[in-house]
Amino acid sequence: MTLGIQKVLHLHLEEAKKKSKISGEYMYSVKLDGWLCYIDYLGNGVWDYVRSRQHREIPSMYHAMHYVKQLPKPNGRYRFIMEAVVPGKSFYEANGIMNRYVGDCQAEEVIFHIHDMINLDTYKENWLSNEAWHRYKDLKEWFGDTESEKFKIHPLLGVSANRDDWMEAFYNAERNGDEGIVLKHCHSLYQPDKRNSSLMKIKLEDTYDLLCISAYSSEGKKGNMAYNLLLRDKAGTKVPVVIGSHSLIHLFEDEPPIGKVVQIKCMCRTSDGIYREPRYDCIRYDKTEKDID
């Protein structure tokens, strides 16, 4: 069956629209740095192979069929949307592993994180049971207490209609070394091949090199110490960045980064020169003021 995979829209792109469709409650979870794939249960105890989003069988994952057979059998035909992750490896390293192994050489390091459970017979119909929140509930009930070496249900961080809650979850994920978070509208139906406000990500995708012109310590609202950098780009735009990492705070207190080139990550730089959600990335010791963006 050629049912497509729903695509993820960046939050800042939807927010930039004149008529943004962001409203209501969203479920949110950590954004993994993995390979999107799926597996179909065809009924009568028969599972298809793990396939890529382009619907191709993935030879390096044939070994997964041994573990698939240990999963509960759904009542009906279902597609399980998953992300294949190699623990401790970046996407690019994992991608090489998954593409390199063929035939008898299997990517046995892979762990499958299941995100969604789509009823292949009824997904087009506007039934309450097909809404994202109910699909996730069904997914949890289907998996139950199953213990699997290779298959995990990807957990939710929370459910909220408040952007501040999303951003707090995003900043926590970033501090933990994760890429960001994914938002899924609780009452959305599955929309194959679409990219819209029903499925969005918050992730820092752009990097820029700016000059540090000021730095100082401060105390946050909750009494936590922070370190503040004031950066400047080539056009003269000033960009404040707050650092919460204790190790960096101590490092910068001993050696302030004033005059150094600081690389930041942000969602985007708008047409009027504003950096959306700027975050400290690193000091670029290989660059000087003439190299800033």
N, C-alpha and C positions, 0 to 999 in steps of 0.2 A: 504494500500500500504506500502511495507516494505523499501522504500527509506531511506537509512541511514543518519545519521547526520555527516557532515564534522567535522573532529577533528582538534584541534589547535596545531601547532608546536611551540616550544620555539625558539625565534630568535637566541639565542646563539648556538643552536644545528645545525641550518642551516648554520650559519656563520663558524662553526667549520669544515664543509665539505671541502674537497679539491676542489670540483667544486660546489660552492654555486650557487643556481639558483635565488638569490635575485637580481632583476633588475626591473626598471620601477616604475610607481607610485602606491602607496598604499593609500587606505582610512584608517583612524585610528580613533578609538573611545575608551572611557574609558572601561576598563575591569571591569565588574560587579562581585560581589561575590554572584552569584545566581545559580539557578537550571535550566539547559538547558532542554528545552521541545519544543513541536511544536503543532500546530493545523492545520488541513486540511479543506479547503473549497472544498466540493465534487460536487458543481454545483447545479443548480436548487434551490437555497436558503438553501441548507443543509450543516451544519457544523458538523464535527466530534468532539469528545471530546478532551480535552487537553491530550496529551500523553507524556510520558518520552522518553528519547533518545533510550530506549530499546523497545519502541512502546507499552508500557502498559498504559492503562487508569489510570489517577490519581484521585482516588475518592475524595480527599480533594479539588479538583478543579472543581467539577461538578457545583458549583455555578457560575463559570465563563461563563457558557453557556447563562445565562441571559444577560451578557454584550456583548458576542460575537454576539448575534442576533441584536445588535444595530450598529454593524460595517457595512461599505459599502460592498456590494456583488461584488466580483471580476467577471470579464468576463472570465470564464474558471475555471479549477481546479487548486488550488494552495495550497502549504504548506507554513505556516508562522513559521519561526524559531524564538524562543523566549527564554527569560531568566526570570524565575520567581524569584522575589526578595521580601523579607519582609523588608520594610523600618526600619532602626534602628537595624536590627538583622544581625549577622554574618551568613555565609553559614551554619555553624553547628547548630546554633539556628533555622534558617529557615528550614533546612532539617528536624529537629525534628518536627517542626510544620506541615510541608507538609506530613510527614509520619504518624504523630500521629492522625490527623483528618480523620475519616472515616464516611461513612453513612451521617447522618444529621449534623455531626460536620465538618464544612467547614473552610478551611484556607482563610478566607475572607480578611486577611491583605495583601495578595499577590498582587503585581503589575507586569504585564507582559510587558517586554521591547522587542519589535519586532526588530530583527536584519536583517532578510532577507525574501524574497518573491520568492518562487520557483514555476515555472510553471510545474506542474506534467506531462504535456503532451509533453513538448518540452525541458526539462532541459538537455537532453543528446545531443542535437543538437548544433552545433557550430554557433549559430546565434548571431549577435551583441546584440540583445535584451536580451540574457541570460548572458551576462557578468556582473560582480558584480556591476560595476558603474551604468549600466542601470537597473539592478534589484533594486538597492537602489532608483533610480529616480522613477521607477514604484511604489515602496512601498510608497514613499512620496506622489505621485500623487493619489494613491489609498486611502490613509488615509485622505488626504486633510485637511480640517478644522474640522474633527471629534473631538468631545470632549468626552473622555471616562474616567471613574473613574479607570478602571483597565488596559487598554491597551494604551501603549505609543510607539512611534517610537524612537528607540535609536539613539540619534544624533551623527553626525560625529564631530570630533575635527578639522579635516583637511584632505588634500590630498597632498602627496608629495613623491618624489623619493629620498629625502635627509635624510639620517640616522640621521643627527643632528636635523632635525625637529621632527623626531620620538622620539628621546631621550629627547628633550625639553618638548614634550607633556607628556612623561612618568614621568619626574621629577615633572612637574606640578601636574599630577594626584597623584603621591605619596605624595606630600606636602598637597594635599587636602584630604588625608586619603584613597584614592582609591588603588586598588590592582595593577594597571598598565594600559597598553593599549593593544588593539587588532589591528593588521594590516591585511587588506584584499586587495589583488592585484586587481586593478581597472578592469583589463581585463581578470580576471580568470573566468572560468565556475564553477558552483557548482560541487564539487567532493565528493559525499557521501562516508563516511567511510574512506576517505583518510586523511593522515597527511603529508603536504608538505609546500613549501614556499608560496603557494597562500593564506594561512591563518596562521598567526603567532601571538604570544603574547610576550610582554615584561613585565616580572614580576620577582620580587625578591623572589626566592623560597627556597634558602638555607640560613641557619643561622650558624654563627661561633662566638666563644668567643675568643677575642684577648686582649692582654694587652696594655693599653695606656702608651706610653713612652714619648710623647711630646704633647703639646697643645698650640695654640696661635691664636690670632685674626688677621684678614686680611681684605682688601677691595677688592671686586670683580671687574670684568671688567666694570660693570654698576654702580659702586659706592656703591653697597650694602655691608653691613658688613657680614662677615662670620667667622666661628670658625673652626679651622683646628685641627684634631686629627691625630697623627701618631701612628699607632698600630703595634703590633708585634705578630706573632703566635709562636708556640712552635719550629718550624723549623728555626726561625729567619727571616722569610719573613716580610718586612715592608709594611704596608698598609695605605696609606693616605686616610682620610675620611673628607669631608667638610660638615659642618652643617650650614644651612641657617635659621633655626628657631630662631626668636628673643628671645623667652622665654628660649630656651636652651642656646643661646649665653650668656644671662645675668646670667643664673644659673652657667654656667661653668666659666665665668669670676670671679664670686664670690667664686666658689669652683672648681678649675681645676680638671679634672678626671685622672690626671697622677697617675699611679700606680694601677688604678682600672681596672677591667675586663669589656670590652665593647662588647656587642653583636652587630654584624652587620648582615645585610641581603645582599645577592648578587645573581646574576643569577646562578653562579656556581663557583667552584674552579677547575681550569684546572689541567691537569696532571703535569704541571711544576710549580704548586703552586701559580698561579696568580688568584686573586679574581676578577671576572668580575662584574663591576658596583657596588662596595661596597657602602653601605649606613648605616648610624648610625641607630640603633634600640633602644637600651636602655643600662643602666648600670646594670651589674649583681652584685648586692651587696652581693648575696649569694655565690659568687665564688671568688677564689684567683688565683694568678699566676699559681699555680700547676694545675689548672683546664682548662687552655687555650688549644685551639685546635692546 
